[in-house]
Amino acid sequence: MRTDPWRCRCAPGGVLPAGRPCPDRQCRGTARARRHKARLSRTVHAARFARLCRLCRLRIPSPRRHARRPRLVLAVEEARVSGPRFPHPVLVADIGGTNCRLSLVPTPGALHEPLARISTGAHPTPEAALGSVLSTLTVKPRSAILAVAGPLDGRKAQLTNASWHFDGPVLGKALGFEQGLLVNDFEALAASLAVLRDRDLFNLVHGQPEPEGPRLVLGPGTGFGAAALLRRGDTGMLVPTESGHIGIGPEDPTEVKLWPALAEGLPRVTVEELLSGSGLIRFHRAVMPQSDVAEPDVSAADVSALALDGNPAALMAVVCFWRLLARVAGDLALGFKATGGVYLAGGIAPRILPLADKATIHAVFAGKPPVEDLAARFALNVITTDDAAEQGLAAIAATPSRFGLDDPARLWFG
């Protein structure tokens, strides 16, 4: 527990300037002994913290009023609940439209231990998929944090590119978890930005990143996702988005020429339609008429492999893909003012990284008139480790309040 006397739940962001009182007239933080009406909060923590004041987190001896005294500040901070703690071991899972990766976090702050990688389509429900792995374990996880590649609604979620539906309380009861949390897959990746090391990243654009600035992670895979990590001191907030469904149009002459083929059969051209595995295939098909090669029936992995082998059509498709990805990344960076950096994730960007032209990507990413000066401050990196989501989930399991995920409306219990 923190014992910093210059922290107060009443202050903006929970942090007081050194030596200054809380601006709340009813509280005045550590500087004055004021009384204020206790705002009761029902919590899910240990029984001794069952009655807490929402303002200062001091346990309430009376259901109505209590005093906040400077001499109690350190005790209050030690008793202050930083968020619901997940009972360990914790099962963490990165669940996408194609694959599901499961790991176990044995203790708070420990590295995740990979358990299995299974095909999403091989099981009818998430309960069946997770149960098939849990049945093989000797050490049973007590709680679970599941990253789902799809939109969330509180304790429920739906995979965008698969039929799995998640109902947290139902899943927890079926599999015997004491506690659980559903997050968006890019929320997990955004959380990983707080713990990733330099060796997990490849820099494409240096920029001038600010340590406390907003960080944005985005990327193509089976679909397209994006999320931001907003930081303030040692706390933060994760902001998931549905940026993959933003509409998009051509910008440079090459895109204008290819656009009719890229948009063929689509009622609306969105970012996800082009910056995804299926989008890479669209680019490949769009450039095929310009080559002498007969159109093969290929997958996104095949296009990547052909491009790395020097196939002209596949290589052009990947070059166009990189340009569009850099353009969208720069646009979203402006939307979030991501001065902390932009990070590319997903299964495609690391695979085609050898074909990335840094000069071209830099020009497209930062070429945002009339705000070139602002765009020039944004750094662009590729996450090269394949376990970034699991690292983020392990960090959430250790301190959920660090990422604003101590919300009772999202947590579920067995």
Secondary structure, 3 states (H helix, E strand, C coil): CCCCCCECCCCHHHECCCCCCCCCCCCCCCCCCCEEECCEEECCCCHHHCEEECCCCCECCCCCEEECCHHHHHHHHHHCCCCCCCCCCEEEEEECCCEEEEEEECCCCCCCEEEEEEEHHHCCCHHHHHHHHHCCCCCCCCEEEEEECCCEECCEEECCCCCCEEEHHHHHHHHCCCEEEEEEHHHHHHHHCCCCCHHHEEEEECCCCCCCCCEEEEEECCCEEEEEEEEECCEEEEEECCHHHCECCCCCHHHHHHHHHHCCCCCCCEHHHHCCHHHHHHHHHHHHHHCCCCCCCCCHHHHHHHHHCCCHHHHHHHHHHHHHHHHHHHHHHHHHCCCCEEEECCCCCCCCHHHCCHHHHHHHHHCCCCCHHHHCCCCEEEECCCCHHHHHHHHHHHCHHHHCCCCCCCEEEC
